Amino acid sequence: MNNTDLNDLSNLINSANSVISSATDLSQVTSEITQQFSNMDKVYTNAFNQLSNNISQNFVTLDHFNSAMSSIAIWLLLLLVWNSILTIVLIVWAVKRRRAIKGK
């Protein structure tokens, strides 16, 4: 919950306290408490909807991150293969050169 939700909840509690302290009739207290609970339900519903939206957006972000990491992993694998090929070629070339120098 963010500060706005907490402020809304605090306002609801304060208004419920003022209603209870000024109420003279039990039915008025009951109706006001029911109204305050419905207002609290709206606050919590909005908070949960916002949380749900944030979670779904984060899953989309994680999905994009996952696909980006897969692409990077493929490129790193290709780079590793290319590096291995170059290393083998350089080792073979160095061995042939050394044998050629020793053979002279």
C-alpha positions as CSV (number, residue, x, y, z in Angstrom):
1,M,0.0,0.0,0.0
2,N,1.3,3.5,-0.8
3,N,0.8,6.7,1.2
4,T,-2.4,7.6,-0.7
5,D,-4.0,4.3,0.4
6,L,-2.9,4.8,4.0
7,N,-4.2,8.4,4.0
8,D,-7.5,7.2,2.6
9,L,-7.7,4.5,5.2
10,S,-6.8,7.0,7.9
11,N,-9.5,9.4,6.7
12,L,-12.1,6.6,6.7
13,I,-11.2,5.7,10.3
14,N,-11.3,9.3,11.4
15,S,-14.7,9.9,9.8
16,A,-16.0,6.6,11.3
17,N,-14.8,7.8,14.8
18,S,-16.5,11.1,14.4
19,V,-19.8,9.5,13.2
20,I,-19.8,7.1,16.2
21,S,-19.1,9.9,18.7
22,S,-21.8,12.1,17.3
23,A,-24.4,9.4,16.6
24,T,-27.4,9.2,18.9
25,D,-29.4,6.4,17.2
26,L,-28.1,2.9,16.9
27,S,-29.5,2.5,13.3
28,Q,-27.7,5.6,12.3
29,V,-24.4,4.1,13.7
30,T,-25.1,0.9,11.9
31,S,-25.8,2.5,8.5
32,E,-22.7,4.8,8.9
33,I,-20.5,1.8,9.8
34,T,-21.8,-0.1,6.8
35,Q,-21.1,2.9,4.6
36,Q,-17.6,3.2,6.0
37,F,-16.9,-0.5,5.4
38,S,-18.1,-0.2,1.8
39,N,-15.7,2.8,1.4
40,M,-12.9,0.7,2.9
41,D,-13.8,-2.1,0.5
42,K,-13.4,0.4,-2.4
43,V,-10.0,1.5,-1.1
44,Y,-8.8,-2.1,-0.7
45,T,-10.2,-3.1,-4.1
46,N,-8.4,-0.2,-5.8
47,A,-5.2,-1.2,-4.0
48,F,-5.5,-4.8,-5.0
49,N,-6.3,-3.9,-8.6
50,Q,-3.2,-1.6,-8.7
51,L,-1.1,-4.5,-7.2
52,S,-2.5,-6.9,-9.8
53,N,-1.7,-4.5,-12.6
54,N,1.9,-4.0,-11.3
55,I,2.4,-7.8,-11.1
56,S,1.1,-8.4,-14.6
57,Q,3.4,-5.6,-15.9
58,N,6.3,-7.1,-14.1
59,F,5.6,-10.5,-15.6
60,V,5.6,-8.8,-19.1
61,T,8.9,-7.2,-18.2
62,L,10.3,-10.5,-16.9
63,D,9.2,-12.2,-20.2
64,H,11.0,-9.5,-22.2
65,F,14.0,-9.9,-20.0
66,N,13.9,-13.7,-20.4
67,S,13.8,-13.4,-24.2
68,A,16.6,-10.9,-24.2
69,M,18.8,-13.2,-22.0
70,S,18.1,-16.0,-24.4
71,S,19.3,-13.9,-27.4
72,I,22.4,-12.8,-25.5
73,A,23.0,-16.5,-24.5
74,I,22.8,-17.6,-28.1
75,W,25.3,-14.8,-29.2
76,L,27.7,-15.7,-26.4
77,L,27.5,-19.4,-27.4
78,L,28.3,-18.4,-31.0
79,L,31.2,-16.2,-29.8
80,L,32.5,-19.1,-27.7
81,V,32.4,-21.5,-30.7
82,W,34.2,-18.9,-32.9
83,N,36.8,-18.3,-30.2
84,S,37.4,-22.1,-29.9
85,I,37.8,-22.4,-33.7
86,L,40.3,-19.6,-33.8
87,T,42.2,-21.0,-30.8
88,I,42.5,-24.4,-32.5
89,V,43.6,-22.8,-35.8
90,L,46.2,-20.7,-34.0
91,I,47.5,-23.7,-32.1
92,V,47.8,-25.8,-35.3
93,W,49.5,-23.0,-37.1
94,A,52.0,-22.5,-34.2
95,V,52.8,-26.2,-34.0
96,K,53.4,-26.3,-37.8
97,R,55.6,-23.2,-37.7
98,R,57.6,-24.6,-34.8
99,R,58.2,-27.9,-36.6
100,A,59.1,-26.0,-39.8
101,I,61.6,-23.9,-37.8
102,K,63.1,-27.0,-36.1
103,G,63.3,-28.8,-39.4
104,K,65.5,-26.2,-41.0
